[in-house]
Amino acid sequence: MSERPMIVVHPAAEDVARRLGLAPRLPSLRGTRLGLIDNSKHNADAFLHTLETILTRDYGIERVERYRKASPSIPAPPEILARLAESCDALVHGVAD
């Protein structure tokens, strides 16, 4: 048996993800515009509906804009994210199962 060097390949990506900070906290939810992204998994819609009801009734959210992803395994299209970022003060991405 001859000795040859063994090459070990790590299957994970080696890129270092850019660290992002948290968005500044809103002073109040009263009068704000909320975006909801439903990842289309089981019960995400029920969770987001309940969240919308509570935030509208108890915290004065003025308007809610919804987007439901076609599949949980694909990201929301960049144009949808850009539109929500432009038209909403806060965004919730509901993940459920």
C-alpha positions in Angstrom: 0.0 0.0 0.0 1.6 3.3 -1.1 1.2 6.4 1.0 -0.4 9.2 -0.9 -1.7 12.5 0.5 -5.4 12.5 1.2 -7.4 15.6 0.1 -10.4 16.4 2.3 -13.0 18.7 0.8 -15.4 20.5 3.0 -18.9 20.6 1.3 -20.1 23.8 3.0 -19.7 27.2 1.5 -16.6 29.0 2.6 -17.9 32.6 2.1 -18.2 34.6 5.2 -21.7 36.1 5.5 -21.9 39.8 6.0 -23.0 40.6 9.5 -26.0 42.9 9.6 -27.2 44.9 12.5 -30.8 45.3 13.7 -33.1 47.9 12.1 -33.8 50.8 14.4 -36.8 50.2 16.6 -40.0 52.1 15.7 -41.0 54.6 18.4 -44.6 53.2 18.2 -46.7 50.9 16.0 -49.6 53.4 16.0 -50.3 54.6 12.5 -47.6 52.4 10.9 -47.8 50.3 7.7 -47.0 46.6 8.2 -45.9 44.1 5.6 -46.5 40.4 6.1 -44.7 37.7 4.1 -46.3 34.3 4.4 -43.8 31.5 3.6 -46.8 29.3 2.5 -46.0 26.6 5.1 -48.9 25.0 7.0 -50.3 27.5 9.6 -48.3 30.5 8.5 -51.4 32.1 7.2 -53.3 31.5 10.5 -50.3 32.8 12.5 -50.1 36.0 10.4 -53.8 36.5 10.5 -53.8 36.4 14.3 -50.8 38.6 14.5 -52.5 41.2 12.1 -55.6 41.1 14.3 -53.7 41.8 17.5 -51.4 44.4 16.1 -54.3 46.3 14.4 -56.7 46.1 17.3 -54.3 46.6 20.2 -51.4 48.6 18.7 -53.0 50.8 16.1 -51.4 49.4 12.9 -52.9 51.5 10.2 -52.5 49.3 7.1 -51.3 45.8 6.3 -49.9 44.6 3.0 -49.6 40.9 2.5 -47.4 38.7 0.2 -47.7 34.9 0.1 -44.6 33.1 -1.3 -45.3 30.4 -4.0 -43.1 28.0 -2.2 -41.3 28.0 1.2 -38.1 26.8 -0.5 -37.6 29.9 -2.7 -37.0 33.4 -1.5 -39.5 36.3 -2.1 -38.7 38.0 -5.4 -36.4 41.0 -5.1 -39.0 43.3 -6.6 -41.6 42.2 -4.0 -39.1 42.9 -1.2 -38.2 46.3 -2.6 -41.9 47.2 -2.9 -42.6 46.1 0.7 -39.5 48.0 2.0 -40.7 51.1 0.2 -44.3 51.0 1.2 -44.1 49.5 4.8 -42.6 50.7 8.1 -42.1 47.2 9.4 -42.1 43.7 8.0 -42.8 40.3 9.5 -41.8 37.1 7.7 -44.0 34.4 9.1 -42.4 31.0 9.2 -44.6 28.1 10.3 -45.1 24.4 10.0 
